[in-house]
């Protein structure tokens, strides 16, 4: 008999509309908008708001379709990423291109709906499928990666102008994911994960441009997903080897694996790290993948006599068959204040689902 877990995963809503598998979801950090992308080459944007239930005094979330963007990409839209301001959306496609989208802000009243989303720029350079994109915490840099084994770093200029600052060719295979350190004050750290089973960490050097300062090894198969902890001290990686590894920054340019999380029986395609709720821990890590299982882990740092914290992890909630028999391709926590217990998933069934973590009533 399964042990009772302290939290339940509850379905908030299921958002239909994509005609093919849904690959990725992204929460707008500044506005109540959820974006999803699909093999059907479209991006769907949903608005959401809290609505108080007079019978229970709770505030459920209500979602409605804002618009569908026919991106014009020739192939699958694999990933979407919002700029920190929430005003720009980037799309990464299997056609090797990256679209930069912004909304017509010609709104005289200032409070009404804004105009259509338009493609402001098309970034070309990758030779084949673009798999992942991410904005830096400052919004001044955009990273992209591809099946062509490269990672590109783009500098963001006004008026949707982008300049390539570096093409990083450290991986020997398809690059699956890129992620930025959440708050690097002096030098931005970029991480990438690959089919070559490794994770590369890069930093910019004013005299030598971007370079790889370390390679993290330990996974025995493809690394699909990366996410930094909210405090920036740790990096989590999800892999085809059925494990999640957590790496700690022990020195400026040195990271070590300090924990291995197990619980999935098929490839782990996506990991996401939230601040969670409650004191005395490092947040909640959510994972999902080919087995359709959602796991939520509480990650804590326990002080030791040596002065270095020891990481501990505990599964606090699980939800099997989240998208029926389909693989789940993406899981992302909502970054907005007060919504740290809400996340969204995208699956091969074409559906986007929104979930909430709630304490078990035991």
C-alpha positions in Angstrom: 0.0 0.0 0.0 1.3 3.4 -1.0 2.3 5.7 1.8 0.2 8.8 2.4 1.9 11.9 1.1 1.4 15.4 2.7 0.3 17.1 -0.5 -2.1 16.3 -3.4 -1.8 17.3 -7.0 -5.2 18.8 -8.1 -6.2 19.5 -11.7 -7.3 23.1 -12.1 -8.3 23.0 -15.8 -7.5 21.3 -19.1 -6.9 23.6 -22.0 -7.7 22.1 -25.4 -7.0 23.5 -28.8 -3.7 22.2 -30.2 -4.1 19.8 -33.1 -0.9 18.0 -32.4 1.4 17.2 -29.5 2.0 20.1 -27.1 5.7 20.6 -26.4 6.2 23.3 -24.0 4.5 25.9 -21.7 5.7 29.2 -20.3 4.2 31.5 -17.7 4.4 35.3 -18.4 6.4 36.6 -15.4 4.6 40.0 -15.4 1.1 39.4 -16.8 -1.6 36.8 -16.2 -0.8 34.9 -19.4 0.1 31.2 -20.1 1.7 30.3 -23.4 1.9 26.9 -25.0 3.4 25.7 -28.3 2.9 22.6 -30.4 3.8 20.5 -33.4 0.8 22.2 -35.0 3.1 25.2 -35.5 0.9 27.5 -33.3 1.3 29.3 -30.0 -1.8 29.6 -27.8 -2.0 32.3 -25.2 -4.4 32.0 -22.3 -5.4 34.7 -19.8 -6.2 33.6 -16.2 -7.8 35.3 -13.2 -8.8 34.3 -9.6 -12.5 34.0 -9.0 -13.8 33.6 -5.5 -16.3 30.8 -4.9 -19.0 32.2 -2.6 -19.8 28.7 -1.3 -16.2 27.9 -0.2 -14.4 31.2 0.0 -11.7 29.8 -2.1 -10.2 31.5 -5.2 -10.0 29.1 -8.1 -8.3 30.1 -11.3 -10.3 30.7 -14.4 -8.6 30.4 -17.8 -9.7 31.7 -21.2 -8.1 31.7 -24.6 -6.6 35.1 -25.4 -5.4 34.3 -28.9 -3.8 31.7 -31.2 -0.6 32.9 -33.0 -0.1 31.2 -36.4 3.6 31.5 -36.1 4.5 31.0 -39.7 7.2 28.5 -38.7 7.6 25.8 -41.3 7.9 23.1 -38.7 7.0 22.2 -35.1 7.3 25.0 -32.5 9.4 23.2 -29.8 9.8 25.9 -27.1 8.6 29.3 -26.0 10.2 31.8 -23.6 9.1 35.1 -22.2 11.4 38.0 -21.6 11.5 39.2 -17.9 9.4 42.2 -18.7 6.7 39.9 -20.1 6.4 42.1 -23.3 8.3 39.8 -25.6 7.8 36.1 -26.5 10.4 34.0 -28.3 9.6 30.8 -30.2 12.1 28.1 -31.2 11.2 25.8 -34.1 12.3 22.7 -35.8 12.7 24.8 -38.9 15.9 26.1 -37.2 14.6 29.6 -36.8 13.7 31.7 -33.7 10.8 34.1 -33.8 10.6 37.2 -31.6 7.0 38.3 -30.9 5.6 41.5 -29.4 2.1 42.9 -29.0 0.9 46.1 -30.7 0.7 48.4 -27.7 -1.3 51.1 -29.5 -4.0 51.2 -26.7 -5.3 54.7 -26.1 -7.2 53.8 -22.9 -4.3 52.1 -21.3 -6.4 49.4 -19.7 -8.1 47.7 -22.5 -6.9 44.8 -24.6 -3.8 45.3 -26.6 -3.3 44.5 -30.3 -2.2 41.5 -32.2 1.0 39.7 -31.6 3.4 40.3 -34.4 6.8 38.8 -35.4 9.3 41.6 -34.8 12.4 39.6 -35.7 13.4 36.2 -37.1 16.8 34.9 -35.8 18.6 32.7 -38.3 21.8 30.8 -37.9 21.2 27.3 -36.5 21.6 24.7 -39.2 18.8 22.4 -38.0 16.1 21.9 -35.3 16.1 24.5 -32.6 15.2 22.8 -29.3 15.3 25.3 -26.5 15.5 29.1 -25.8 15.8 31.1 -22.6 16.1 34.8 -21.6 18.7 35.8 -19.0 17.4 37.3 -15.7 18.2 40.8 -16.9 16.5 40.3 -20.3 19.6 41.5 -22.1 20.7 38.0 -23.4 18.9 35.2 -25.2 20.3 31.7 -25.5 19.3 29.1 -28.0 20.4 25.5 -28.8 19.9 23.0 -31.6 20.3 19.6 -33.0 23.3 21.1 -34.8 25.3 20.6 -31.5 25.7 24.4 -30.9 24.5 26.9 -28.3 24.1 30.5 -29.5 24.1 33.6 -27.3 22.3 36.6 -28.6 22.5 40.1 -27.2 19.1 41.9 -27.0 19.0 45.4 -28.4 16.1 47.9 -28.5 13.5 47.6 -31.3 13.8 43.8 -31.4 17.3 43.9 -32.7 19.5 40.9 -31.8 23.2 40.4 -32.2 25.0 37.0 -32.0 27.6 37.3 -29.2 28.9 33.7 -29.5 28.5 30.3 -31.1 29.5 27.6 -28.5 30.5 24.3 -30.0 31.4 22.3 -26.9 28.8 19.5 -27.2 29.4 16.5 -29.4 25.7 15.7 -29.9 22.2 17.3 -30.1 21.8 20.1 -27.5 18.4 19.6 -25.7 18.1 22.5 -23.3 19.5 25.9 -22.2 19.0 27.6 -18.8 20.3 30.8 -17.2 21.4 31.3 -13.7 18.5 33.3 -12.0 20.4 36.2 -10.6 24.1 36.4 -11.5 25.0 40.0 -10.6 28.4 40.3 -12.3 28.7 37.5 -14.9 25.9 35.5 -16.4 26.2 31.8 -16.2 24.5 29.7 -18.9 23.9 25.9 -18.7 23.3 23.5 -21.6 22.3 19.9 -21.6 22.8 17.4 -24.4 22.3 14.0 -26.0 26.0 13.5 -25.2 25.0 12.9 -21.6 26.8 16.0 -20.3 26.0 19.5 -19.0 28.1 22.4 -19.9 28.4 25.7 -18.0 29.5 28.9 -19.7 30.5 32.4 -18.7 31.4 35.5 -20.6 34.9 36.9 -20.3 35.4 40.5 -21.4 38.7 39.6 -23.1 37.8 36.1 -24.5 34.0 36.2 -25.2 31.9 33.2 -24.0 33.6 30.0 -23.0 32.8 26.7 -21.2 34.3 26.7 -17.7 33.2 23.2 -16.7 31.6 20.1 -17.8 29.3 18.2 -15.5 29.4 14.4 -16.0 27.5 11.6 -14.2 24.4 11.0 -16.2 24.6 7.9 -18.3 22.1 8.9 -21.0 20.6 12.0 -22.6 20.1 15.1 -20.3 16.8 16.5 -21.3 16.1 19.3 -18.9 17.8 21.8 -16.6 16.7 24.3 -14.0 18.5 26.4 -11.4 17.2 26.6 -7.8 15.5 29.9 -7.0 18.5 30.9 -4.8 21.0 30.0 -7.6 23.0 27.7 -5.4 21.9 24.5 -7.1 21.2 23.1 -10.6 18.9 20.2 -11.3 19.1 18.0 -14.4 16.6 15.4 -15.6 17.8 12.6 -17.8 17.0 9.6 -20.0 18.8 7.5 -17.3 15.7 7.9 -15.1 17.4 10.1 -12.5 17.5 13.8 -11.5 20.8 15.0 -10.3 21.3 18.1 -8.2 24.5 20.0 -8.5 25.8 22.5 -5.9 28.0 25.4 -6.6 30.9 24.8 -4.2 33.3 27.4 -5.6 33.0 30.1 -8.2 33.6 27.8 -11.1 33.2 24.4 -9.5 29.9 22.5 -9.3 29.5 19.0 -7.7 26.7 16.5 -7.7 25.3 16.4 -4.2 22.1 14.4 -4.7 20.5 11.8 -7.0 16.7 11.6 -7.1 14.9 8.5 -8.3 11.3 7.7 -8.8 10.5 7.7 -12.5 10.6 4.5 -14.7 10.9 6.2 -18.0 12.8 9.2 -19.4 12.6 12.5 -17.4 11.8 15.2 -20.0 11.2 18.2 -17.8 12.1 19.5 -14.3 11.0 22.8 -12.7 11.9 24.4 -9.4 9.6 26.6 -7.4 10.1 28.5 -4.1 7.2 26.5 -2.8 5.4 27.5 0.4 6.7 27.3 3.9 10.0 28.1 5.6 13.2 26.2 6.1 13.5 24.6 2.7 14.9 25.3 -0.8 11.6 24.9 -2.6 9.7 22.3 -4.6 11.1 20.5 -7.5 8.6 19.0 -10.0 9.5 16.4 -12.6 7.7 14.5 -15.4 8.4 12.6 -18.5 7.8 9.5 -20.6 6.0 7.6 -17.8 3.3 10.4 -17.5 4.1 10.6 -13.8 4.3 14.0 -12.0 6.5 13.9 -8.9 6.9 16.9 -6.5 9.9 16.9 -4.2 10.6 19.0 -1.2 14.3 20.0 -1.3 15.9 21.1 2.0 19.4 22.1 3.1 20.4 20.6 6.5 23.3 22.4 8.4 26.2 20.1 9.4 29.1 20.5 11.7 31.5 21.0 8.8 29.6 24.2 8.0 28.5 23.0 4.6 24.8 22.2 4.2 23.7 18.7 3.4 20.9 18.5 0.8 17.9 16.3 1.5 14.9 15.5 -0.7 11.5 14.0 -0.1 8.6 13.2 -2.4 5.6 15.2 -1.1 3.2 14.5 -3.9 2.8 12.2 -6.9 0.2 12.0 -9.7 0.3 9.1 -12.3 -1.0 9.2 -15.8 -1.2 13.0 -15.8 -2.0 13.1 -19.5 -3.6 9.6 -19.8 -1.3 7.2 -21.7 0.6 10.1 -23.3 4.1 11.3 -22.5 4.4 14.6 -20.6 6.9 16.9 -22.4 7.0 20.0 -20.1 6.3 21.0 -16.5 6.7 24.6 -15.4 5.8 26.3 -12.1 4.1 29.6 -12.2 6.7 32.3 -11.2 4.2 34.9 -10.0 3.9 36.0 -6.4 1.3 34.0 -4.5 1.0 31.3 -7.2 4.1 29.3 -6.2 1.9 26.2 -5.8 0.5 26.3 -9.4 2.1 24.6 -12.4 1.3 23.7 -16.0 2.1 20.7 -18.1 2.0 19.9 -21.9 1.6 16.5 -23.3 1.7 14.3 -26.5 -2.1 14.3 -26.3 -2.1 17.9 -27.4 -3.5 19.1 -24.1 -2.2 21.7 -21.7 -3.2 21.2 -18.1 -2.9 23.5 -15.1 -2.4 21.9 -11.6 -2.3 23.1 -8.0 -0.6 21.6 -5.0 -2.7 21.4 -1.9 -2.2 19.9 1.5 -3.7 16.5 2.0 -6.8 16.4 4.3 -5.6 13.6 6.6 
